[in-house]
Amino acid sequence: MHEMGIAQQLVQIAIDSIPRDIENPKVEKLNLRIGRLASVVEHSLTFCFEIITKDTPLENARLDIDVVPVTVHCKSCDNGWEVTGPVFKCPFCEDGDVEMLTGREIEITSLELADELKI
């Protein structure tokens, strides 16, 4: 299960990005972009994330995942399209010389910190 390794890296990146001058930060939400071909099982990633965030600023944070479609560009005819099946052949000119533009990314787009009000 490579989701544990991905979760560990996401947590480390998120913790490193929290400004040091914030006292006792608490992350409410981690916003992600994950490509369809990144081979990430959302349920497994969420499970691993919940386990490794215990006793960190990300404990109880929610993962908000935006799934990125697979888009491809044909080098022969310069057309682009979204791939929805297993064939990476240009539907316009039938050539197979294509370049993948999106679909493999795993990115943190932002994190949202709790706004702690002391009364």
Phi, psi and omega in degrees: 000102181280354178298329178297315178296320178295315179300317179299317180292320178299317180297315180298316179297316181296314180298318179295337183270352178285126179304136184293339183277359178272123179278131178047059182294149176225118179274128177269323185211139175245117182266126185236155168240121180232124180288150180300331181264011179282354179057044178251126176269114187304314181299318179293319178297316179298317179300311180297319180300316180298322181292311188276351179269358179302133180064029174235170176298348181262003180301131182070010175289151180260139173270126175247108188254123174261115181278125183264126180290164176274118175241145187226151177237131178275125180285339182278311185250000175069017177270157176231154181198167175265129180274127180243354180230189184278357185262126178253053180243140183298125178284350182267313183243359178070010179278155180255005181275083185239159179237129178281129180262315179220162176128350181246000187285151169224105187225144168269120178271328177189166170227149182245123180269149177290145177261091185282116176258127179262126181249000000 
